[in-house]
Amino acid sequence: TAGDRNGISAMRPAPVQLVYLAYPGTMGADYIDYNVVDPAVCPPEHRQHYTEGLLRMPFCYQVNSFSELYREVIDPSHLPSRADHMLPDRPCFVYCNFCRLGRITSTLWEV
């Protein structure tokens, strides 16, 4: 990820280091000891792809709840229509970015 601080972790500033929320997958780094995961992030059959020890949350590793804060996201009656976003009713490819907008660059579009 752009702007990451993995170099700090690589210097081992703590005797035990873990990742949580930053990236839902293995870091693949020998300086990360544990990774907090849930059944969706790391199903049992994916265990062999992780270099860290796994701290498994039983349901969800996210500690937030959208049910109270963002009812409009969960309630289908509040979802915008395709027309609200000037999309055609027919199937089409839609480019999405769920990260920082700065990650969409002219170089990306050239690819």
Secondary structure, DSSP 8 states (H G I E B T S, - for coil): -TT--HHHHHT--SSS-EE-SS-SS----TT--EEEE-TTTS-GGGGGG--SEEEE-SS-S----HHHHTHHHH-GGGS--TGGGT--SS--------S-GGG--HHHHH-
